[in-house]
Amino acid sequence: MTSFEPVRHVFDDIVRAQPGTGAAFCVWYDGDFVIDLHGGFADARRTREWRPDSIVQPYSVTKPFAAMCALLLVERGLLDLDAPMSRYWPEFRAPATVRHVLSHQAGVVALSRPAPTEVFFDWDRLCALLADQEPEWLPGEDLGESAMFFGHLVGELVRRIDGRTLGEFLRAEICGPNELDFLVGVRDQSRVVDLTGLESLDSTGKPELYRRATANPPGAFDAAVVNSAGWRAAEIPAINGHGTARGVCGLYAALLQGKLLSPGLLAEATTAQCTGIDRVFGGESSWGLGFGVDDSGYGMGGVGGNYGGACPKDGYAIAFVTGSAGDFDRIDRLDTATRDCLDLPHP
């Protein structure tokens, strides 16, 4: 039997070094969750321990969960990837298709007019602003992550077609049936971990569009906002899902097992629809339909060092979620240790 003690040692070192709240790490391999670790504190004052059922906001790790809601509607024949957004959302002005939105090619990444933080908590108001927004580029001719608004663009499609909010649809159709502990819109907040260290986040070197795309409305990286009951209860499905590492890992395990999507649609969703320099973040990106893709597989990172994804070639799913904002070296170290234990080659 494979021993994962080296992974535990790496994880314990990571948690000890975190100055704020703790973290959790999970791996699924060959039909089982072979690693499921958690540690550290759950509150900013470091008085409450992180429990097995503690949930935390992993920022953009939420986006594939939002995308899965739309992909399930595609699977059911209710949503056409190549139809214009306006077929389902007549007020939507940008000449973008559903595929453009899911693959971050739509250009609706920033609001032209200043909006207060309260707009995050008013679904209809923010959707109206997005519907009226001119795109930053002609949809399909460039790419850039819709960092704050991907979930509203996808979620309004879900609401117009199904009648439920994205959070309700996610619970009933994806997370509930597959026992994934991941929520958009948290009702019982007793399990939620505080986010810490957000003041250390650095946008140096990112394009000017990044500032416009992430700072209006303000508050997404303000601890007083994101740790508030109102934020946690709201549906902001680009970034404010809350879940366990096992819940995130479980989504990718389900996909690897052939659940949720047909093989054809999964292959399409996890194949690059576009590749190039991301206009918002500045680095090179390859986007599938709601997933970041590369040679090793598909998944999504989130601000602060969070990550969830799958490596189909080697047959495993992995997730790291943290309440202490930092870099991605932590998941890299954990992934390396995991691959060593499984005797898998390093990518």
C-alpha positions as CSV (number, residue, x, y, z in Angstrom):
1,M,0.0,0.0,0.0
2,T,1.3,3.4,-0.9
3,S,2.4,5.6,2.0
4,F,1.6,9.3,1.7
5,E,3.5,10.3,4.8
6,P,5.8,12.6,2.7
7,V,2.8,14.5,1.6
8,R,1.6,14.9,5.1
9,H,5.0,16.3,6.1
10,V,4.9,18.8,3.3
11,F,1.3,19.8,4.2
12,D,2.2,20.2,7.9
13,D,5.1,22.5,7.0
14,I,2.9,24.6,4.8
15,V,0.3,25.1,7.4
16,R,2.8,25.9,10.1
17,A,4.3,28.6,7.9
18,Q,0.9,30.3,7.2
19,P,0.5,33.3,9.4
20,G,-3.3,33.5,9.2
21,T,-5.9,30.7,8.8
22,G,-5.2,27.2,7.6
23,A,-5.6,25.0,4.6
24,A,-6.9,21.7,3.2
25,F,-5.6,19.3,0.6
26,C,-7.2,16.4,-1.2
27,V,-6.3,13.9,-3.9
28,W,-8.4,11.3,-5.7
29,Y,-6.6,8.4,-7.4
30,D,-7.7,5.1,-8.8
31,G,-11.2,5.2,-7.5
32,D,-10.6,6.6,-4.0
33,F,-9.7,9.7,-2.1
34,V,-6.2,8.7,-1.1
35,I,-5.3,12.0,0.7
36,D,-7.6,14.3,2.6
37,L,-5.8,16.7,4.9
38,H,-6.7,19.8,6.8
39,G,-5.0,21.9,9.4
40,G,-4.5,25.3,11.0
41,F,-7.1,27.7,12.2
42,A,-10.5,28.7,10.8
43,D,-10.8,32.2,12.2
44,A,-8.6,35.3,11.9
45,R,-8.0,35.4,15.7
46,R,-6.6,31.8,15.5
47,T,-8.9,30.5,18.2
48,R,-11.1,28.1,16.2
49,E,-9.5,25.0,14.5
50,W,-10.1,24.1,10.9
51,R,-12.3,21.0,10.9
52,P,-12.9,18.3,8.3
53,D,-16.1,20.1,7.2
54,S,-14.7,23.7,7.3
55,I,-15.4,25.5,4.1
56,V,-13.5,28.4,2.6
57,Q,-13.7,30.7,-0.4
58,P,-11.1,29.7,-3.0
59,Y,-11.9,32.6,-5.4
60,S,-11.7,31.5,-9.1
61,V,-11.7,27.8,-8.3
62,T,-15.5,28.6,-8.2
63,K,-15.6,29.3,-12.0
64,P,-15.6,25.6,-13.2
65,F,-18.5,24.9,-10.8
66,A,-20.4,27.8,-12.5
67,A,-19.4,26.6,-15.9
68,M,-20.6,23.1,-15.1
69,C,-24.2,24.4,-14.6
70,A,-24.2,25.8,-18.2
71,L,-22.5,22.6,-19.6
72,L,-25.2,20.5,-18.0
73,L,-27.8,22.6,-19.8
74,V,-25.9,22.0,-23.0
75,E,-25.9,18.3,-22.3
76,R,-29.7,18.4,-21.9
77,G,-30.1,20.3,-25.2
78,L,-31.4,23.4,-23.5
79,L,-28.4,25.6,-24.3
80,D,-26.5,26.0,-27.6
81,L,-22.8,26.8,-27.3
82,D,-22.7,28.6,-30.6
83,A,-25.9,30.6,-30.1
84,P,-25.6,34.3,-29.4
85,M,-26.0,35.3,-25.8
86,S,-28.9,37.5,-26.8
87,R,-31.0,34.4,-27.7
88,Y,-31.3,33.6,-24.0
89,W,-30.7,37.1,-22.6
90,P,-32.2,39.6,-25.1
91,E,-30.9,42.6,-23.3
92,F,-27.3,41.5,-23.7
93,R,-25.6,43.9,-26.1
94,A,-22.1,42.4,-26.7
95,P,-22.1,40.2,-29.9
96,A,-20.9,37.2,-28.0
97,T,-21.8,33.6,-28.2
98,V,-22.3,31.3,-25.2
99,R,-18.9,29.6,-26.2
100,H,-17.2,33.0,-26.1
101,V,-18.4,33.6,-22.6
102,L,-17.4,30.1,-21.3
103,S,-14.0,30.4,-22.9
104,H,-13.3,34.0,-21.7
105,Q,-13.4,35.4,-25.2
106,A,-16.5,37.6,-24.8
107,G,-14.6,40.8,-23.6
108,V,-17.1,41.7,-20.9
109,V,-14.5,41.9,-18.2
110,A,-14.8,45.4,-16.8
111,L,-17.5,48.0,-16.1
112,S,-17.1,51.4,-17.7
113,R,-18.9,53.3,-15.0
114,P,-18.0,53.2,-11.3
115,A,-20.2,50.9,-9.3
116,P,-20.3,50.6,-5.4
117,T,-19.6,47.4,-3.5
118,E,-23.3,47.0,-2.9
119,V,-23.7,46.0,-6.6
120,F,-22.2,42.6,-5.8
121,F,-25.2,41.9,-3.6
122,D,-27.8,42.9,-6.2
123,W,-27.9,40.2,-8.9
124,D,-30.4,42.0,-11.2
125,R,-28.5,45.3,-11.0
126,L,-25.1,43.8,-11.8
127,C,-26.6,41.7,-14.7
128,A,-28.2,44.9,-16.1
129,L,-24.8,46.6,-16.1
130,L,-23.2,43.7,-17.8
131,A,-25.9,43.4,-20.4
132,D,-25.4,47.1,-21.3
133,Q,-21.6,46.9,-21.2
134,E,-19.5,47.3,-24.4
135,P,-16.9,44.6,-24.6
136,E,-13.2,45.4,-24.4
137,W,-12.6,43.7,-27.7
138,L,-14.7,42.1,-30.4
139,P,-15.8,38.8,-29.0
140,G,-13.9,35.9,-30.4
141,E,-10.9,38.0,-31.5
142,D,-9.0,38.0,-28.2
143,L,-9.1,36.5,-24.7
144,G,-9.1,37.6,-21.1
145,E,-10.5,36.1,-17.9
146,S,-13.8,37.7,-16.8
147,A,-12.4,37.7,-13.3
148,M,-15.3,39.2,-11.4
149,F,-18.2,38.6,-13.7
150,F,-17.9,35.1,-15.3
151,G,-20.4,33.8,-12.8
152,H,-23.0,36.4,-13.5
153,L,-22.7,35.9,-17.3
154,V,-23.1,32.2,-16.9
155,G,-25.5,32.4,-14.0
156,E,-28.0,34.6,-15.8
157,L,-28.1,32.1,-18.7
158,V,-28.9,29.4,-16.1
159,R,-31.6,31.6,-14.6
160,R,-33.2,32.6,-17.9
161,I,-33.3,28.9,-19.1
162,D,-34.0,27.0,-15.9
163,G,-35.6,29.6,-13.5
164,R,-33.3,28.8,-10.6
165,T,-30.4,30.8,-9.5
166,L,-26.9,29.3,-10.3
167,G,-26.4,28.5,-6.6
168,E,-29.8,26.7,-6.4
169,F,-29.1,24.8,-9.7
170,L,-25.6,23.9,-8.5
171,R,-26.8,22.5,-5.2
172,A,-29.7,20.5,-6.7
173,E,-28.2,19.2,-10.0
174,I,-24.4,18.9,-9.4
175,C,-23.2,19.1,-5.8
176,G,-26.1,17.4,-4.0
177,P,-26.3,14.3,-6.2
178,N,-22.5,13.9,-6.2
179,E,-22.0,14.7,-2.5
180,L,-19.7,17.6,-3.3
181,D,-19.4,20.0,-0.3
182,F,-19.3,23.2,-2.3
183,L,-21.8,26.1,-2.2
184,V,-22.5,29.3,-3.9
185,G,-24.6,31.3,-1.5
186,V,-23.9,30.0,2.0
187,R,-26.9,29.9,4.3
188,D,-25.4,28.3,7.4
189,Q,-22.1,30.1,7.9
190,S,-20.9,28.4,11.1
191,R,-18.4,26.3,9.0
192,V,-16.9,29.2,7.0
193,V,-13.1,29.9,7.4
194,D,-12.0,33.6,7.5
195,L,-9.8,34.8,4.7
196,T,-6.5,36.3,5.9
197,G,-3.5,37.9,4.3
198,L,-5.4,39.6,1.5
199,E,-3.5,42.8,2.0
200,S,-0.3,41.0,0.8
201,L,-1.8,40.4,-2.7
202,D,0.3,42.2,-5.3
203,S,-0.9,43.2,-8.7
204,T,2.5,44.7,-9.8
205,G,3.2,44.0,-13.4
206,K,-0.3,43.2,-14.4
207,P,-2.0,45.1,-17.3
208,E,-4.1,48.2,-16.5
209,L,-7.1,46.3,-17.5
210,Y,-6.6,44.0,-14.5
211,R,-7.2,46.9,-12.2
212,R,-10.3,48.0,-14.0
213,A,-11.6,44.4,-14.1
214,T,-11.0,43.6,-10.5
215,A,-11.5,46.9,-8.6
216,N,-14.9,48.0,-9.8
217,P,-17.0,47.2,-7.9
218,P,-14.5,47.4,-5.1
219,G,-14.3,45.0,-2.2
220,A,-13.4,41.5,-3.6
221,F,-10.0,41.6,-1.9
222,D,-11.1,43.5,1.2
223,A,-11.2,41.2,4.3
224,A,-14.0,43.3,5.8
225,V,-16.1,42.6,2.8
226,V,-15.3,39.0,1.9
227,N,-15.5,37.9,5.5
228,S,-19.0,39.5,6.0
229,A,-22.2,37.5,6.3
230,G,-23.7,39.4,3.3
231,W,-20.8,38.5,1.0
232,R,-20.9,34.8,2.0
233,A,-24.7,34.6,1.5
234,A,-24.6,36.3,-1.9
235,E,-24.2,34.6,-5.2
236,I,-21.0,36.0,-6.9
237,P,-20.2,32.8,-8.8
238,A,-17.0,33.9,-10.4
239,I,-15.3,34.0,-7.0
240,N,-17.4,33.4,-3.9
241,G,-18.1,29.7,-3.8
242,H,-17.2,28.1,-0.5
243,G,-16.2,24.5,-0.1
244,T,-13.9,21.8,1.3
245,A,-10.8,20.6,-0.6
246,R,-12.6,17.3,-0.9
247,G,-15.6,19.0,-2.4
248,V,-13.4,20.7,-5.1
249,C,-11.4,17.5,-5.7
250,G,-14.7,15.6,-6.0
251,L,-15.9,17.6,-9.0
252,Y,-12.8,16.6,-10.9
253,A,-13.0,13.0,-9.7
254,A,-16.6,12.8,-10.9
255,L,-15.5,14.1,-14.3
256,L,-12.6,11.6,-14.5
257,Q,-15.1,8.8,-13.7
258,G,-17.4,9.8,-16.6
259,K,-20.1,11.4,-14.4
260,L,-21.9,14.7,-15.1
261,L,-20.9,15.1,-18.8
262,S,-20.8,12.8,-21.8
263,P,-17.3,11.9,-23.1
264,G,-17.8,14.2,-26.1
265,L,-18.8,17.3,-24.2
266,L,-16.2,16.7,-21.6
267,A,-13.5,16.5,-24.3
268,E,-14.8,19.7,-25.9
269,A,-14.9,21.5,-22.5
270,T,-11.4,20.5,-21.6
271,T,-9.8,21.2,-25.0
272,A,-8.4,24.7,-25.7
273,Q,-10.9,26.9,-27.4
274,C,-8.3,29.7,-27.5
275,T,-4.7,30.3,-26.5
276,G,-2.8,33.6,-26.2
277,I,-1.8,36.4,-23.9
278,D,-4.6,37.0,-21.4
279,R,-5.7,40.7,-21.8
280,V,-6.7,40.9,-18.1
281,F,-3.9,38.9,-16.3
282,G,-1.1,39.4,-18.8
283,G,0.3,35.9,-19.0
284,E,-0.3,33.2,-21.6
285,S,-3.5,31.3,-21.1
286,S,-5.4,28.5,-22.8
287,W,-9.1,28.3,-22.0
288,G,-11.5,25.4,-22.5
289,L,-15.2,25.9,-21.6
290,G,-14.9,27.2,-18.1
291,F,-11.6,25.4,-17.4
292,G,-8.0,26.4,-17.8
293,V,-6.2,23.8,-19.8
294,D,-2.6,22.7,-20.4
295,D,-0.6,19.7,-21.4
296,S,-1.2,18.0,-18.0
297,G,-4.9,18.4,-17.8
298,Y,-7.6,20.9,-16.8
299,G,-8.6,22.9,-13.8
300,M,-8.6,26.4,-12.2
301,G,-6.5,28.4,-9.8
302,G,-7.8,31.0,-7.5
303,V,-6.4,34.2,-6.0
304,G,-4.4,33.4,-2.9
305,G,-2.9,30.1,-4.1
306,N,-6.0,27.9,-4.3
307,Y,-6.3,25.2,-7.0
308,G,-8.5,22.4,-8.2
309,G,-7.9,20.2,-11.3
310,A,-7.6,16.9,-13.0
311,C,-4.7,15.1,-14.7
312,P,-6.5,12.6,-16.9
313,K,-3.2,11.1,-18.3
314,D,-2.2,10.0,-14.8
315,G,-5.7,9.4,-13.5
316,Y,-5.8,11.8,-10.5
317,A,-7.7,14.8,-9.2
318,I,-6.3,17.3,-6.8
319,A,-7.4,20.3,-4.7
320,F,-5.7,22.8,-2.3
321,V,-7.8,25.4,-0.6
322,T,-6.5,28.0,1.9
323,G,-7.7,30.8,4.1
324,S,-4.2,32.4,4.1
325,A,-3.5,34.2,0.9
326,G,-0.1,33.3,-0.7
327,D,1.5,32.0,-3.8
328,F,1.1,28.8,-5.8
329,D,4.3,27.3,-4.6
330,R,2.3,25.4,-1.9
331,I,0.2,23.4,-4.4
332,D,3.3,22.8,-6.5
333,R,5.1,21.3,-3.6
334,L,2.1,19.2,-2.6
335,D,1.6,18.0,-6.2
336,T,5.3,17.1,-6.5
337,A,5.2,15.1,-3.3
338,T,2.0,13.3,-4.4
339,R,3.4,12.3,-7.7
340,D,6.6,11.0,-6.0
341,C,4.4,8.8,-3.7
342,L,2.4,7.5,-6.7
343,D,5.6,7.0,-8.7
344,L,4.3,9.3,-11.4
345,P,6.7,11.3,-13.7
346,H,6.9,15.0,-13.1
347,P,5.4,17.1,-15.9
